[in-house]
């Protein structure tokens, strides 16, 4: 396991990068059918496990 220097200097930088990547992936769900499919998949998991994804979906819907 390697540690990136930015993770040491800015521990939240890795979290922000992961969030940006997740937002980009979710942006790929452009049609209403795509979003319904994603939401159906999310419904199989707890709200706690899917909270971040659901928040991003809500931001995109606004």
ChimeraX commands (.cxc) that place a marker at each C-alpha (Angstrom):
marker #1 position 0.00,0.00,0.00 radius 0.5
marker #1 position 1.43,3.34,-0.96 radius 0.5
marker #1 position 0.60,6.70,0.57 radius 0.5
marker #1 position 0.37,9.71,-1.68 radius 0.5
marker #1 position 1.98,12.88,-0.32 radius 0.5
marker #1 position -1.21,14.89,-0.92 radius 0.5
marker #1 position -3.10,12.46,1.30 radius 0.5
marker #1 position -0.71,13.30,4.10 radius 0.5
marker #1 position -0.68,17.07,3.53 radius 0.5
marker #1 position -4.37,17.41,2.68 radius 0.5
marker #1 position -6.32,14.39,3.92 radius 0.5
marker #1 position -9.57,15.78,2.51 radius 0.5
marker #1 position -8.09,16.15,-0.98 radius 0.5
marker #1 position -8.52,12.43,-1.61 radius 0.5
marker #1 position -12.13,12.65,-0.45 radius 0.5
marker #1 position -12.79,15.61,-2.74 radius 0.5
marker #1 position -11.20,13.82,-5.69 radius 0.5
marker #1 position -13.28,10.73,-5.05 radius 0.5
marker #1 position -16.43,12.86,-4.79 radius 0.5
marker #1 position -15.63,14.60,-8.10 radius 0.5
marker #1 position -15.10,11.24,-9.79 radius 0.5
marker #1 position -18.40,9.95,-8.40 radius 0.5
marker #1 position -20.19,13.10,-9.59 radius 0.5
marker #1 position -18.75,12.61,-13.08 radius 0.5
marker #1 position -19.86,8.99,-13.17 radius 0.5
marker #1 position -23.36,9.88,-12.00 radius 0.5
marker #1 position -23.54,12.66,-14.61 radius 0.5
marker #1 position -23.37,9.85,-17.17 radius 0.5
marker #1 position -26.89,8.84,-16.12 radius 0.5
marker #1 position -28.54,11.44,-18.32 radius 0.5
marker #1 position -31.91,10.02,-19.26 radius 0.5
marker #1 position -34.82,9.57,-16.90 radius 0.5
marker #1 position -34.69,5.81,-17.53 radius 0.5
marker #1 position -30.99,5.74,-16.59 radius 0.5
marker #1 position -31.72,7.58,-13.34 radius 0.5
marker #1 position -34.62,5.24,-12.52 radius 0.5
marker #1 position -32.34,2.24,-13.07 radius 0.5
marker #1 position -29.74,3.75,-10.74 radius 0.5
marker #1 position -32.35,4.57,-8.11 radius 0.5
marker #1 position -33.70,1.01,-8.32 radius 0.5
marker #1 position -30.20,-0.32,-7.69 radius 0.5
marker #1 position -29.74,2.09,-4.77 radius 0.5
marker #1 position -33.01,0.92,-3.21 radius 0.5
marker #1 position -31.35,-2.44,-2.55 radius 0.5
marker #1 position -29.00,-0.79,-0.07 radius 0.5
marker #1 position -29.48,1.19,3.11 radius 0.5
marker #1 position -29.87,4.95,3.08 radius 0.5
marker #1 position -26.64,5.19,5.03 radius 0.5
marker #1 position -24.73,3.32,2.32 radius 0.5
marker #1 position -26.22,5.35,-0.53 radius 0.5
marker #1 position -26.49,8.78,1.08 radius 0.5
marker #1 position -23.70,10.42,-0.89 radius 0.5
marker #1 position -24.99,9.13,-4.23 radius 0.5
marker #1 position -28.54,10.19,-3.41 radius 0.5
marker #1 position -27.30,13.67,-2.45 radius 0.5
marker #1 position -25.52,14.02,-5.78 radius 0.5
marker #1 position -28.61,12.83,-7.66 radius 0.5
marker #1 position -30.73,15.40,-5.81 radius 0.5
marker #1 position -28.28,18.17,-6.72 radius 0.5
marker #1 position -28.42,17.19,-10.37 radius 0.5
marker #1 position -32.21,17.10,-10.30 radius 0.5
marker #1 position -32.42,20.64,-8.91 radius 0.5
marker link #1:1,2 radius 0.2
marker link #1:2,3 radius 0.2
marker link #1:3,4 radius 0.2
marker link #1:4,5 radius 0.2
marker link #1:5,6 radius 0.2
marker link #1:6,7 radius 0.2
marker link #1:7,8 radius 0.2
marker link #1:8,9 radius 0.2
marker link #1:9,10 radius 0.2
marker link #1:10,11 radius 0.2
marker link #1:11,12 radius 0.2
marker link #1:12,13 radius 0.2
marker link #1:13,14 radius 0.2
marker link #1:14,15 radius 0.2
marker link #1:15,16 radius 0.2
marker link #1:16,17 radius 0.2
marker link #1:17,18 radius 0.2
marker link #1:18,19 radius 0.2
marker link #1:19,20 radius 0.2
marker link #1:20,21 radius 0.2
marker link #1:21,22 radius 0.2
marker link #1:22,23 radius 0.2
marker link #1:23,24 radius 0.2
marker link #1:24,25 radius 0.2
marker link #1:25,26 radius 0.2
marker link #1:26,27 radius 0.2
marker link #1:27,28 radius 0.2
marker link #1:28,29 radius 0.2
marker link #1:29,30 radius 0.2
marker link #1:30,31 radius 0.2
marker link #1:31,32 radius 0.2
marker link #1:32,33 radius 0.2
marker link #1:33,34 radius 0.2
marker link #1:34,35 radius 0.2
marker link #1:35,36 radius 0.2
marker link #1:36,37 radius 0.2
marker link #1:37,38 radius 0.2
marker link #1:38,39 radius 0.2
marker link #1:39,40 radius 0.2
marker link #1:40,41 radius 0.2
marker link #1:41,42 radius 0.2
marker link #1:42,43 radius 0.2
marker link #1:43,44 radius 0.2
marker link #1:44,45 radius 0.2
marker link #1:45,46 radius 0.2
marker link #1:46,47 radius 0.2
marker link #1:47,48 radius 0.2
marker link #1:48,49 radius 0.2
marker link #1:49,50 radius 0.2
marker link #1:50,51 radius 0.2
marker link #1:51,52 radius 0.2
marker link #1:52,53 radius 0.2
marker link #1:53,54 radius 0.2
marker link #1:54,55 radius 0.2
marker link #1:55,56 radius 0.2
marker link #1:56,57 radius 0.2
marker link #1:57,58 radius 0.2
marker link #1:58,59 radius 0.2
marker link #1:59,60 radius 0.2
marker link #1:60,61 radius 0.2
marker link #1:61,62 radius 0.2
view
